[in-house]
Amino acid sequence: MKGHNMAASRRVKRARLEMIGDFLEFCRQPRIPQEIRENVGLTVRDLHETIVTTMAVGLLKAFDTKGLKPQYKTTDKGNTYVDLYLNLKTLLETADLARNPIVANQE
């Protein structure tokens, strides 16, 4: 697999909002479903539900690829979600490191 692989670094069960954040972050560039599944670590069912949900609220758009596999890309509204998600994730990770300095020094 090429590039950044979030699935390999994220083996724990994720909350739905975290899964959507990772999904939308990966889809900042147009992506095909198989590529999304492999890199974000989603089941076929989770992928389908996430695509339907994010498109319904305007966070994701589909591209007509004229007979080829569909591609999906994060919208401007979705990019706002990703930016807020990443800021919150960083804030929480910083708080965890402050509470557990011994663990932080071992990394």
Buried (B, 14 or more C-beta within 10 A) or exposed (E): EEEEBBBEEBEEEBEEEBBBBBBBBBBEEBBBBEBBBBBBBBEEEBBEBBBEBBBEEEBBBEEEEEEEEEBBBBBEBBBEBBEEBEEEBEEEEEEEEEEEEEEEEEE
